[in-house]
Amino acid sequence: MTDIASPTVRISARPASAKRDIGIKRRYAAERRFRAYGIAAISIGLFFLALLLWTVISNGYTAFQQTTITLPIEFTEKVIDPKGERTTDGKVLMTANYPLLVREALVKQLGIDASKRPLVKQATDMVSASSRTLLRDLVVADPSIIGKTVPVTLLAEANIDSAYKGQIDLKVEESKRKVKDQQVTWMNQLAEAGVLKKSFNTGIFTFGASSRPEAAGVGVAALGSFYMMLIVLVLSLPIGVAASIYLEEFAPKNRLTDLIEVNINNLAAVPSIVYGLLGLAVFINFAGMPRSAAVVGGFVLTLMTLPTIIIATRAALKAVPPSIRSAALGLGASKMQTIFHHVLPLAMPGILTGTIIGLAHALGETAPLLLIGMVAFVVDYPGSPMEPSTALPVQIYMWANEAERAFVERTSGAIIILLIFLVIMNLGAILLRRRFERRW
Amino acid sequence: MSTSLLLLLIVVIGFIAYFAGRARSLAQSGGKLSNLHSLPGYHGSYVAIWAMLPAALVLGTWLIAAPIYIDGSTRAALPDTVQSQGGAAVQLALGQVKSVAGGLLRLSGEELSALENGSANLRSTLASKGVALAGEGEPYMVTVAQHFNAMTVANRWLMTAAVLLVAIAGGIYAIRNVATRFRARNQVERVILGSLIVASSIAILTTVGIVASMLSEAGRFFTMVSPFEFFFGTVWDPRFAAAGSGGASGQFGLLPLLAGTLYIAFVAMLFAVPIGLFAAIYMAEYANPRLRSTAKPLLEVLAGIPTIVYGFFALVTVGPFLRDISAQLNGLATGNYQNFIQAQSVVTAGIVMGIMLIPFVSSLSDDIITQVPRALRDGSLGLGATRSETVKKVILPAALPGIVGALLLTASRAVGETMIVVLAAGVAARMQINPFEPMTTVTVKIVNQLTGDLEFTSPQTLVAFALGITLFVITLGLNIYALYIVRKYREQYE
């Protein structure tokens, strides 16, 4: 700033130049303003980037911790199998009253009078309703457990989880919040006894969709996304590279190739939702593929990614100097040999960078998947790409629509997982470029 | 034999053919490779291509043609009473026959004969095997289903035989061609070139697919709702596709959606263009390399963040913030703490979309500004203009066409953006000018109409394709014009 200000001072100090006022002061002020606008613009952009990341991380980092309650559960035969039919009737173990086991253990632990129904209800509400399936799976896997007392780690209910993490304002009037005073007392009591504690939340990585936040995770959605990425990679890389080789190296310069060229540039800018409509009309309606299947999602995302890959590949091919081609041709290689043995390997880093960026884009894409029915409540891992599945960003969309506080945390957690995947992919692309990029 | 097994067999035959062709050419060369026109690998590939490609083509055609033929034949085998009831009834009967056929395969011999002589109930027998029938089965279905099963089995055997025969015949034909002077490489390269052409035509096919699928579905929509009503209607009220309501019960006016789309895109551009443009100018003209190499990639991170994340950001941060701040402002001004900005509103969606667009504007404009020749800049500075004057009076006018093109590209992105508006703009289709109220967009309505259970005959569903083609045409127009401008501009300075 000083080097700009000093000439201004000098000019005004000389009375002779005051006659020819070329407005230097005003002009330099305008210059400074202009610079300030530029700095402000960049700062605003970076500020919003920081705010966005901060929102996601501050809301979401707690999702990687989960409050659990470890209770000694007594697997009494009287509750699970009162009539002793479990060897003859397989349904007994599946339909037994497991919540009762939890209730009894909790009542014992907290020392509540079991005859006070509302009190007992409040206590059992502290434990996730997913405990039922947890205990059932334990018993079905090993029926000999019946009759023993085993410590089992149960998930705390979402509101207790939030309260224990300090996200619920306990100063609010009791009737206006979801955690009752009695529950808070119990919570602290259990925490002091070391029964209730926070631990790393593996569930968010492994669980599927659930209407209960504490039992919801992105595992199933991530597998669906993985299937789709695999399909996109397997289809779009060879097709994209083949198409660009033809367009860049073989195609005669005529109307048709011009048309293809304009076409590809346009396809790159077509709104993604239009690809969803295409997938719905062609793959599902016309070809009769299953709805909600990862394979359809993969096809749609492939079509969407192709233009990106083609544009990147053509740029990479163009960057290989013609001298390489001439040398190979001069030594007697055929045109095909020149391209596949010399040009393509040299262009490979650029192609892979473009592919990774295209894949990262496809991984975060949501809109077309909504239209082909991947907004599905999928609880179990899809065994193959033909089975109903959902995707990471779609899971985020579905959670974002849930009203509960605990789901905001889960949504942010899922976004963090998605962003980590994207960061890894983009870092890979950058490293690839740094490591292999050649300046000719 | 299943299709995947057959495919595997073809690949195995291809492998054998490759090595056979290679071995034969080596044998013919008499130990001296220079006797051969093409390298042994090319001879091998030539034989493998002949073994695999025709067989794969036969397999593909067969897989498409056979079900059509079998369906036709089964349909013809249905009794006349069903045939006379018209298309829908035949289709229904065909579906039932197929599920019966699937069920018959699971039955034991006695159960089958009991079914044939009519002593057992079709539905309950099949239900005990886990096959649920939609209706009470008719006796004729068993015979037709058996006919269907017999044809399916015969078809499978015929297909296997034909495909394997073609594979082996192709291989043998090709291997007889292998000779020292045979131009195997040229043949192989011709096939590769063909596959390259096929790959590049996929881009064309995608466009054709987009246009054809949307036009046909939108055409069906326009038989139910007149195009005039759609394009010039001012009320969007599609109602639900009630069973038995038959025709168009709702109103499908495009204008409120289009107004919302353009309004939100306008607000987004109003936010993104100044910031993006100034950032680009600063980075191209003022910033030192160090700042440039950190700030530019950081800004571009904004472009890499999935739009669903922006939607979430609007939903939990920007929307509530605007709502609360408006309540505070209103309270300070009038004493009435009532928010005048809704959490879901045009400004919320516009600002968040604007943030997303900043890197598009800035990096596209940056490219264009740096393309302005050095000489223009030096001339202006040499005449005593300050840097900002050079930018305003020389560089920007020179770069203007390119920047306009960049802005049009950005605008087309704003118009087609979906996830942000789905979460931040609201679903109420209204025509109004208050930016603090929710409005909805074309993309939101496409998503709304197509999520959930679908029935592809109702206008409520088909309208999504009419909306889609409208969106496609708008963005296509913007893109083509923008690309044209950018291209022309590039030629100007090259």
Chai-1 contact restraints between the chains, C-beta under 6 A:
chainA,res_idxA,chainB,res_idxB,connection_type,confidence,min_distance_angstrom,max_distance_angstrom,comment,restraint_id
A,R27,B,T386,contact,1.0,0.0,6.0,A-B,restraint_1
A,A30,B,S388,contact,1.0,0.0,6.0,A-B,restraint_2
A,E31,B,T386,contact,1.0,0.0,6.0,A-B,restraint_3
A,E31,B,S388,contact,1.0,0.0,6.0,A-B,restraint_4
A,F34,B,S388,contact,1.0,0.0,6.0,A-B,restraint_5
A,Y37,B,F278,contact,1.0,0.0,6.0,A-B,restraint_6
A,G38,B,F278,contact,1.0,0.0,6.0,A-B,restraint_7
A,G38,B,I281,contact,1.0,0.0,6.0,A-B,restraint_8
A,G38,B,Y282,contact,1.0,0.0,6.0,A-B,restraint_9
A,G38,B,Y286,contact,1.0,0.0,6.0,A-B,restraint_10
A,A41,B,I275,contact,1.0,0.0,6.0,A-B,restraint_11
A,A41,B,F278,contact,1.0,0.0,6.0,A-B,restraint_12
A,A41,B,A279,contact,1.0,0.0,6.0,A-B,restraint_13
A,I42,B,A279,contact,1.0,0.0,6.0,A-B,restraint_14
A,I42,B,A295,contact,1.0,0.0,6.0,A-B,restraint_15
A,I44,B,I275,contact,1.0,0.0,6.0,A-B,restraint_16
A,G45,B,A279,contact,1.0,0.0,6.0,A-B,restraint_17
A,G45,B,L299,contact,1.0,0.0,6.0,A-B,restraint_18
A,G45,B,I358,contact,1.0,0.0,6.0,A-B,restraint_19
A,L46,B,L298,contact,1.0,0.0,6.0,A-B,restraint_20
A,F48,B,I355,contact,1.0,0.0,6.0,A-B,restraint_21
A,L49,B,L302,contact,1.0,0.0,6.0,A-B,restraint_22
A,L52,B,F313,contact,1.0,0.0,6.0,A-B,restraint_23
A,T55,B,F313,contact,1.0,0.0,6.0,A-B,restraint_24
A,T55,B,T317,contact,1.0,0.0,6.0,A-B,restraint_25
A,I239,B,A199,contact,1.0,0.0,6.0,A-B,restraint_26
A,I239,B,I202,contact,1.0,0.0,6.0,A-B,restraint_27
A,A242,B,L196,contact,1.0,0.0,6.0,A-B,restraint_28
A,A242,B,A199,contact,1.0,0.0,6.0,A-B,restraint_29
A,A243,B,A199,contact,1.0,0.0,6.0,A-B,restraint_30
A,A243,B,S200,contact,1.0,0.0,6.0,A-B,restraint_31
A,I245,B,L196,contact,1.0,0.0,6.0,A-B,restraint_32
A,Y246,B,L196,contact,1.0,0.0,6.0,A-B,restraint_33
A,Y246,B,I197,contact,1.0,0.0,6.0,A-B,restraint_34
A,Y246,B,S200,contact,1.0,0.0,6.0,A-B,restraint_35
A,L247,B,S200,contact,1.0,0.0,6.0,A-B,restraint_36
A,I260,B,A203,contact,1.0,0.0,6.0,A-B,restraint_37
A,N263,B,A203,contact,1.0,0.0,6.0,A-B,restraint_38
A,N263,B,T207,contact,1.0,0.0,6.0,A-B,restraint_39
A,I264,B,A203,contact,1.0,0.0,6.0,A-B,restraint_40
A,N265,B,L483,contact,1.0,0.0,6.0,A-B,restraint_41
A,N266,B,N479,contact,1.0,0.0,6.0,A-B,restraint_42
A,A269,B,S412,contact,1.0,0.0,6.0,A-B,restraint_43
A,A269,B,N479,contact,1.0,0.0,6.0,A-B,restraint_44
A,P271,B,G416,contact,1.0,0.0,6.0,A-B,restraint_45
A,P271,B,T475,contact,1.0,0.0,6.0,A-B,restraint_46
A,I273,B,T418,contact,1.0,0.0,6.0,A-B,restraint_47
A,I273,B,T443,contact,1.0,0.0,6.0,A-B,restraint_48
A,I273,B,I446,contact,1.0,0.0,6.0,A-B,restraint_49
A,V274,B,G468,contact,1.0,0.0,6.0,A-B,restraint_50
A,V274,B,F472,contact,1.0,0.0,6.0,A-B,restraint_51
A,L277,B,G468,contact,1.0,0.0,6.0,A-B,restraint_52
A,L278,B,G209,contact,1.0,0.0,6.0,A-B,restraint_53
A,L278,B,I210,contact,1.0,0.0,6.0,A-B,restraint_54
A,L278,B,S213,contact,1.0,0.0,6.0,A-B,restraint_55
A,A281,B,S213,contact,1.0,0.0,6.0,A-B,restraint_56
A,A281,B,E217,contact,1.0,0.0,6.0,A-B,restraint_57
A,V282,B,G209,contact,1.0,0.0,6.0,A-B,restraint_58
A,V282,B,S213,contact,1.0,0.0,6.0,A-B,restraint_59
A,L303,B,T206,contact,1.0,0.0,6.0,A-B,restraint_60
A,M336,B,E189,contact,1.0,0.0,6.0,A-B,restraint_61
A,G364,B,P306,contact,1.0,0.0,6.0,A-B,restraint_62
A,T366,B,I308,contact,1.0,0.0,6.0,A-B,restraint_63
A,T366,B,M419,contact,1.0,0.0,6.0,A-B,restraint_64
A,A367,B,T418,contact,1.0,0.0,6.0,A-B,restraint_65
A,A367,B,M419,contact,1.0,0.0,6.0,A-B,restraint_66
A,L370,B,V447,contact,1.0,0.0,6.0,A-B,restraint_67
A,L370,B,T451,contact,1.0,0.0,6.0,A-B,restraint_68
A,L371,B,L450,contact,1.0,0.0,6.0,A-B,restraint_69
A,V375,B,T451,contact,1.0,0.0,6.0,A-B,restraint_70
A,P393,B,P306,contact,1.0,0.0,6.0,A-B,restraint_71
A,P393,B,I308,contact,1.0,0.0,6.0,A-B,restraint_72
A,I396,B,I308,contact,1.0,0.0,6.0,A-B,restraint_73
A,Y397,B,I308,contact,1.0,0.0,6.0,A-B,restraint_74
A,A400,B,F312,contact,1.0,0.0,6.0,A-B,restraint_75
A,A400,B,L315,contact,1.0,0.0,6.0,A-B,restraint_76
A,I415,B,V309,contact,1.0,0.0,6.0,A-B,restraint_77
